[in-house]
Amino acid sequence: MSGTSEIRAKGISRRKFLGAAGALGAGVAAGGVLSRPSPGFATAGNPTRIRLSWTEFAACHSPVAYGVSEGVYAKHGLDVELFYQGASGQTLIQSIATNKTDAGAGLLYDWVKPLEQGLDVKLFVGSHGGCTRLLASKSSGITRLEDLKGKKIASYDVASPPKHSFQVALAKAGLDPERDVEWLNVPFDLVGEVVGRGEADALAHLDPWAYAHKKKFDLHEVHNTQSGVFEGAVCCVLGVNSNFLEANRDAVRRLAEANIELHEFAAANPDKVADWFVKNLNPGFPLEDIHDNIASWDLHNHPVGKELVEQVKWAADDLSLIKVLDPTTDSRELADRVTIDILA
């Protein structure tokens, strides 16, 4: 495809996304699937094109889209195209593995198992912590993890990152995360409803949906992925296709630097990022909620290098605890193998 492409993001063209970056749209990337570009290196006036997978309605990805709109990536010599891959982290990861995109932003717990199985992707920078919540109805009397024994917890997938996160938390609180609680697998959009109707005592979900359920159903927040056993943990990280990394290492370094810059900006300016997100993506949540969401996360948590290795090892140990990883997997070797110190 010649020229600069447009993307689809709830009907918003890439031309609108780039705005101040001055993109000239030439075509439409139907479904976000493009032929793989030739390896390129950025020079003045010739930014490196990076196809980046993201989750459009995940508010925690809003700094990424904001950065495209406001020309932050362009300032770093990058022509970033955003490709929506749906709500499934595994679909997002698969898009990178099959060269449909070059890099992507996803939950660390989604990355670790495919990486253990040989996914040819390197993790290179973290984004933030805290976008996953465990909430309980106030009538349930649940105020701490130990109170969940014998209770029902709703989640949207049998292997969702929220479910895995709080299975880990339950295990570290001394409960058997499978036998001591009952997990209900319900459709993504109905997780809050089943708790509201009293069919479950608690839920595990991602923001902005978790935060919206908390307000709508007057739920108590029992835990989240920046408190308790997750204090200091990163929940979302960026990964890059190894072939693209080999040909474009300097561009990936600049992508990491832009990612850090954007999350620091969001930490200081949640109002601006929230306003852009609501106006441009129409997520169906009030501006106040999106602002409070963004302001609540640990947006200063973006590990690289040795810090990222430790975070990946931490996640691998967690997933081993709940028997997601093979018992023979060496978490240290895995973390060293699947990360790259991009700022070294």
C-alpha positions in Angstrom: 0.0 0.0 0.0 1.5 3.3 -1.0 1.4 6.6 0.9 0.2 7.0 4.5 -2.6 4.7 5.5 -5.7 5.4 7.6 -7.0 3.2 10.3 -10.4 2.4 11.6 -11.1 3.2 15.3 -14.8 3.3 15.8 -15.1 5.2 12.6 -12.2 7.6 13.3 -9.7 7.8 10.5 -6.0 7.9 11.1 -6.0 11.3 9.5 -8.1 12.6 12.5 -5.9 10.7 14.9 -2.7 12.4 13.7 -4.1 15.9 13.6 -1.1 18.0 14.6 1.3 15.4 13.2 0.1 16.3 9.7 -0.6 12.8 8.3 -1.9 12.6 4.7 -4.4 9.8 4.4 -4.2 7.7 1.2 -6.1 4.5 1.9 -8.0 2.4 4.3 -6.4 -0.6 6.2 -9.5 -2.8 6.3 -9.6 -4.7 9.5 -6.1 -3.4 10.4 -4.4 -6.0 8.2 -1.5 -4.6 6.0 1.4 -6.2 4.2 4.6 -6.1 6.2 6.6 -3.0 5.4 10.2 -3.1 4.3 12.7 -2.5 7.2 13.3 1.2 7.6 15.4 3.6 9.7 14.1 7.0 10.6 15.8 10.0 9.2 14.8 13.7 9.1 11.5 13.8 7.3 11.3 10.0 7.1 9.8 8.7 10.3 9.8 4.9 10.9 6.4 3.4 10.5 5.2 1.1 13.3 1.9 -0.7 13.3 0.8 -0.9 17.0 -1.9 -3.2 18.3 -4.0 -1.8 21.1 -7.4 -2.2 22.8 -9.5 0.8 21.7 -11.9 1.0 24.6 -9.5 0.1 27.4 -9.0 3.5 29.1 -5.5 2.5 30.2 -4.5 2.6 26.5 -5.7 6.2 26.2 -2.2 7.7 26.5 -1.2 5.7 23.4 -4.0 7.1 21.2 -3.5 10.6 22.7 0.1 10.4 21.7 -0.8 9.7 18.1 -3.3 12.5 18.0 -1.0 15.1 19.6 2.1 14.2 17.5 4.2 12.8 20.4 5.3 9.8 18.4 6.0 12.0 15.4 8.3 14.1 17.6 10.2 10.9 18.3 10.6 10.2 14.5 7.8 7.6 14.4 4.8 7.1 12.2 2.5 5.1 14.5 -0.6 3.4 13.1 -3.0 2.0 15.7 -4.7 -1.3 15.0 -7.7 -2.4 17.1 -7.5 -6.1 17.9 -10.6 -6.5 20.1 -10.9 -7.0 23.8 -8.9 -10.3 23.8 -5.3 -9.9 24.7 -4.6 -13.2 22.9 -5.9 -11.8 19.7 -3.7 -8.7 20.1 -0.6 -10.9 20.8 -1.4 -13.1 17.8 -1.5 -10.1 15.5 2.1 -9.4 16.4 3.2 -13.0 16.1 1.7 -13.3 12.6 3.3 -10.0 11.4 -0.1 -8.2 11.0 1.4 -5.6 13.4 4.8 -4.8 14.6 4.3 -4.1 18.3 1.5 -3.9 20.8 0.3 -2.9 24.3 -1.2 -5.6 26.5 -1.5 -7.0 30.0 1.6 -8.7 31.3 -0.4 -11.8 32.4 -1.6 -12.2 28.8 2.0 -12.2 27.5 3.7 -14.6 29.8 2.1 -18.0 28.7 2.6 -17.4 24.9 6.1 -16.3 25.6 6.8 -19.4 27.6 5.5 -21.4 24.6 7.9 -19.7 22.2 6.2 -16.6 21.0 8.9 -14.7 19.0 8.3 -11.3 20.7 10.4 -9.2 23.1 8.9 -7.2 25.9 10.7 -3.8 26.2 8.9 -1.3 28.4 6.1 -1.2 31.0 3.3 1.4 31.0 1.4 1.4 34.4 -0.1 -0.5 37.2 -3.5 -0.8 38.7 -6.1 -1.1 35.9 -7.7 -4.4 37.2 -10.1 -4.5 40.2 -11.7 -7.1 42.5 -15.1 -5.8 43.7 -17.7 -7.2 46.0 -21.3 -6.4 46.9 -21.6 -4.7 50.2 -24.3 -7.1 51.3 -21.9 -10.0 50.9 -19.8 -8.8 53.9 -16.6 -9.3 51.9 -14.0 -6.7 52.9 -10.8 -8.7 52.5 -9.5 -11.6 50.4 -10.0 -14.1 53.1 -13.7 -13.3 53.2 -14.1 -14.7 49.7 -13.9 -18.3 50.9 -17.1 -20.1 49.8 -18.2 -17.2 47.6 -18.9 -16.8 43.9 -16.7 -14.5 41.7 -17.8 -13.5 38.2 -15.2 -13.0 35.4 -15.5 -12.8 31.6 -13.2 -15.6 30.6 -11.9 -18.8 32.2 -8.3 -17.6 31.7 -8.8 -13.8 31.8 -6.0 -11.6 33.3 -8.4 -10.3 36.0 -9.2 -13.9 37.0 -5.5 -14.9 37.1 -4.6 -11.7 39.0 -7.0 -12.4 41.8 -6.4 -16.2 41.8 -2.8 -15.2 42.6 -4.0 -12.8 45.4 -6.2 -15.5 46.9 -3.4 -18.0 46.8 -1.1 -15.6 48.6 -3.8 -15.0 51.2 -3.9 -18.7 52.0 -6.9 -19.8 50.0 -7.1 -22.4 47.2 -8.1 -20.2 44.3 -10.0 -23.0 42.6 -11.6 -25.0 45.4 -12.2 -22.3 48.0 -14.2 -20.0 45.7 -16.5 -20.6 42.7 -15.7 -18.8 39.5 -18.5 -17.9 37.2 -17.7 -17.4 33.5 -20.1 -14.8 32.1 -20.2 -12.5 29.0 -17.8 -9.5 29.2 -20.6 -7.0 29.3 -22.6 -8.8 32.0 -20.0 -9.2 34.7 -21.4 -6.4 36.7 -25.0 -7.4 36.2 -24.6 -10.8 37.7 -23.3 -9.2 40.9 -26.0 -6.6 40.8 -28.6 -9.3 40.6 -27.1 -11.2 43.5 -26.0 -14.2 41.3 -22.4 -13.7 42.3 -20.8 -12.1 45.4 -17.9 -10.4 43.7 -16.3 -9.7 40.3 -12.9 -9.4 38.7 -12.7 -7.0 35.8 -10.7 -4.4 33.9 -11.1 -0.7 33.9 -13.0 1.3 32.7 -15.7 -1.4 33.1 -14.6 -2.4 36.7 -14.7 1.2 37.8 -18.1 1.7 36.2 -19.5 -1.4 37.9 -18.2 -0.2 41.2 -20.2 3.0 40.9 -23.4 1.6 39.3 -23.8 -1.3 41.7 -22.3 0.4 44.8 -19.6 -2.2 45.2 -16.7 -2.4 47.7 -13.2 -2.6 46.3 -11.4 -5.6 47.9 -8.2 -5.5 45.9 -6.6 -4.1 42.8 -3.4 -4.7 40.8 -1.4 -1.9 42.5 -2.2 -2.7 46.1 -1.4 -5.5 48.6 0.5 -8.4 46.8 0.6 -6.3 43.6 2.2 -3.2 45.1 4.9 -2.0 42.7 3.8 -4.4 40.0 3.3 -3.3 36.4 0.2 -4.7 34.7 0.5 -3.4 31.1 3.7 -3.7 28.9 4.7 -3.3 25.3 6.0 -6.1 23.2 7.6 -6.0 19.7 8.0 -8.6 16.9 11.6 -9.9 17.1 12.2 -9.5 13.3 11.0 -5.9 13.5 13.1 -5.3 16.5 16.2 -6.6 14.7 15.7 -4.3 11.7 14.4 -1.2 13.7 16.0 -1.3 17.2 16.5 2.5 17.3 12.9 3.1 16.4 11.8 0.7 19.1 14.0 2.6 21.6 12.2 5.8 20.6 8.9 4.1 21.0 9.8 3.1 24.5 10.9 6.7 25.3 7.6 8.1 23.8 5.6 5.6 25.9 7.3 6.7 29.1 6.8 10.4 28.2 3.1 9.8 27.5 2.4 8.0 30.7 4.2 10.7 32.7 2.1 13.3 30.9 -1.1 11.3 31.7 -0.1 11.2 35.3 0.2 15.0 35.4 -2.7 15.7 33.1 -5.5 13.1 33.5 -8.0 15.7 32.6 -6.6 16.3 29.1 -6.2 12.6 28.3 -9.6 11.7 29.6 -11.2 14.6 27.6 -9.6 13.4 24.4 -10.6 9.8 25.0 -14.2 10.6 25.7 -14.6 13.0 22.8 -12.8 10.9 20.2 -13.6 7.3 21.1 -17.1 7.7 22.7 -16.5 4.9 25.1 -19.9 5.2 26.7 -18.6 6.3 30.1 -18.8 9.7 31.7 -15.8 12.0 31.5 -15.6 12.1 35.3 -15.3 8.3 35.4 -12.5 8.2 32.8 -10.7 11.0 34.5 -10.9 9.3 37.9 -9.8 6.0 36.3 -6.7 7.5 34.8 -5.9 9.4 37.9 -6.2 6.3 40.0 -3.5 4.2 38.3 0.2 4.1 38.9 1.3 5.9 35.7 4.9 6.3 37.0 5.4 2.5 36.8 7.1 1.9 33.4 10.1 -0.5 34.0 12.8 -1.1 31.4 15.9 -3.2 31.4 16.6 -5.1 34.7 13.5 -3.7 36.3 11.4 -5.1 33.5 13.2 -8.5 33.8 12.2 -8.6 37.5 8.6 -7.7 36.7 8.4 -10.5 34.1 9.9 -13.0 36.6 7.5 -11.8 39.2 4.6 -12.4 36.8 5.9 -15.8 35.8 6.2 -16.9 39.5 2.7 -15.7 40.1 1.3 -17.7 37.1 3.3 -20.8 38.2 1.7 -20.5 41.6 -1.7 -20.9 40.1 -0.5 -23.6 37.7 -0.8 -21.6 34.5 2.9 -22.2 33.5 4.6 -25.5 33.1 6.1 -26.6 36.5 9.5 -27.1 34.8 9.7 -23.5 33.6 12.5 -21.5 35.1 11.0 -18.0 35.7 14.4 -16.3 35.7 15.5 -17.9 32.4 12.1 -17.0 30.9 12.3 -13.4 32.0 15.8 -13.0 30.7 14.9 -14.6 27.4 11.8 -12.6 26.5 12.9 -9.1 27.5 15.2 -6.6 25.8 17.0 -3.8 27.5 16.0 -1.3 24.8 17.5 1.8 26.5 20.9 0.2 27.2 
